[in-house]
């Protein structure tokens, strides 16, 4: 019987509660069959009843759990006074406290834990398990109530006890709790680090608990704005939670998954998951969490309406306010604020400004532990109400303060994608400010002000000065295996062998490498946003064209000779659609041996579309830009526009940068030497091309053939002045840091190139479309080229569409002859692409 009880407790501790219940019921039958009511028999029955009560509450209703504990309490009266009775009373009280916490009554739970821990300290058993477990449980209550310091003390004490007594499971769960604390304090990299430590420990001693760790990892990723990654974590956890029937955690995971769906714009899925979660909470009698799920459902409705131009129905803000009142009655401060703030936004949209102001006044000031998205929502509500009531200065003040707060949160992030992700929380606030300034911009001062707001809101990740990466052997091992797997996949495809298992392994490795990359080392130190005056001063004889899109309008701020001008360009959607069509034409033109008739037809189509874009984007600016060299800061998908293909820009030197601040940082004197020439496998003529460039750069280091491994290439890139890379590769829009160059031993990832301590000053990506970027919220354009720019490279030349091998080789030869002659990258590339801009869709990114 004792063996059955221990086995059942192990199952419950691993979240395998169905198996635990089966074993405990069997143990109870054995005890009852023996039927000898002496103290040892009674104590054994009590222990089984306690464990059964908790396991039952996890898979069913907490009411059954409380009833089970009352049964155990009744048996306790049969025991004589002494150590055994005191210990069992403490266990019953501790489990009751845990159930109270699970149903949203943390204050009562904490009071019970406070009462029993002194008893456990006095009665401390030889194995220390009961005290360590109770300290861990109380720490969770302190965290729930916002007492971070008290929670940290309890978790640290639990870890000490775990180390002293070899309690790996307790250590894993305590480190999981430390992750929750770090998340509560806004330290997302720290939280993710603790979660991974916990997962590493629990994987072997309590594998069923991993789903709970993944749930909290997903919550941290949602704070960082990484909805897709959070959804993936939750989709991994949900089957395990469902299989183990961990009802509370399963329902919480559905609420988190609804939040991820909401960030991705899938409102139907968000609603569906929130409704399912609420039903489960109600069945468990957990009213606080049921109201949180109700809020998730209404948040999906509210967000969908706010995304449209429709007037919100009156019932929607009313429903939110009713939920807010219920949440307030349950003491859920942040959730109350969120519900009320969503109602404020809807009331403003309906024109009920007095009612909106009344509700806004009821929203409490955010706490230190309030999530950053809640803080941004409060700023947004204040700004929207200020705009609606004719107080533009107040609106911009709120936007300015909110973006500053968001910057503080961003500065604490770790990897590059965490820095990018946080932008989602300030997207609407920034858009409000830029749209408001754009609508009222007049004359030079208006244009200058608009540029200043653009720089506050776009491409913030690029203004970080990268810090040296901290070596992580696990991350290095994952990347090495990814390289091997990808290479094997390519070989199997050539021979017709199946690759499904290898692709699945590759996806798993990529996920694990991403997780480690979030916290293994901080990305960089923030640098200030450039002022318009500093931008104008650094331009010299160049002209800056900074595009701004808002709703369906497109405009350009033009900066030349210290003057700022605003030009309104018309419909953004029409330009984006024409650019997409031009891009498709250039893809079709790429093959070297295209039939003449097809080439003529596609070329004619591309020229028409390029001329139309020229008419809409460049000719309205012709009087302002003259024939000067250009620095273009695009917006959205226009980052991938082949600008040199536009007739007015053919042969004109130009650079494309994610922001003016990025261009200023990159436009510093760089080193011209040493030169590295890399030839990867599988590119026709690649080896010949890079060797041909030795005539241009006699002292260049050549890395080609069997020598072109990822390790050798990374070593050669370190500290180089010019790096010319001829290799196939792929842009990975789902995870830009895993965009890759294919080398002899497999891919070289952007993730690796971005962490060079002394990156190459000028990089030329001679093949494939590795200048492509995935545009994330906040105009964060990430890809292989973007990662190089963010890591400190000054200039990256690459193609934004497919390019034929022959056309690429000819363009690169022309480019390097001009570079070696001392011309700047922008001028050299302009000359190289002017020969045939439709088949040479290369851009100069960064500083030209």
PyMOL commands that set and color helices and strands:
alter all, ss='L'
color gray80, all
select helices_A, chain A and resi 2-13+17-34+39-59+62-76+83-102+106-122+129-144+148-165+168-184+188-205+207-223+227-244+247-263+267-284+287-307+314-329+333-350+353-361+372-388+392-411+416-440+443-457+460-463+473-495+500-517+532-539+572-589+596-625+636-640+643-645+647-649+660-666+686-695+705-707+710-717+736-738+750-753+784-791+805-820+825-834
alter helices_A, ss='H'
color red, helices_A
select strands_A, chain A and resi 464-466+524-526+543-550+553-560+563-571+630-633+654-656+675-679+701-703+722-726+729-730+740-743+746-749+762-765+774-776+780-782+795-799+842-846
alter strands_A, ss='S'
color yellow, strands_A
deselect
rebuild
show_as cartoon
